[in-house]
C-alpha cells in the first residue's frame, strides 16, 4: 500500500509511521511526504529517513484555488493508495477529496464528532469533559467530518493543561494511526 503523508509541523505521527515501516511492523510504502510550508520538522524527519519530500507552500500561490490545484497535482503524481493528513493544518478543496474518494485519512485530537476544528484539545478542556481522545477518519469536504475509522479514549486528569493533555493524546493518536494503516493495508477497513 502506497501512502503520501501531509504534514504542517513537527511530524510526530509521521515519525511513528516511519519507525513502524522501517521496523517491518507496518507493511506500507511511504511514497512521499508533503508539507504546506518549507522548513518543518516533519520534512526534516522525512529527509533523515531517506523519503522523498515536496512542499506546496500556501504563500506561493495568488489564490486558494491555485494552491489547491498545485497540491492535488503534487500528491496525485505519487499515485497513492491513501493520502494521510497527519497534522496537516489546511482544509483541502472538495476537488482534492473527490480525487481520493474514501482514501484521504485524517487524524484529529478529539473524539469526533465532538470538538472539531483546530482547537479540539483546548475545547475539550474548556467544556470540562472527563474523557477525550483521538479519532482517525476518512475526511470529506467538511471540517473534521467524514466516516470514523477508529477512536481511542484518553482520560482528562484534574491537573491537565492543554499541553499535558495534548501530549497524552498524541501518544494514543500515533498508536491508533499505525493500527488503522495496518488494517487498511490488510484490506480490513472498508
Secondary structure by P-SEA (a helix, b strand, c coil): cbbbbbbcccaaaaaaaaaaaaaccccccccbbbbcccccaaaaaaaaabbbbbbbcccccccaaaaaaaaaaaaacccccbbbbccccccccaaaaaaccccbbbbbcccccccccccaaaaaaaacccccbbbbbbcccccccccccbbbbbbbcccccaaaaaaaaaaaaaaaaaaaaaaaaacccc
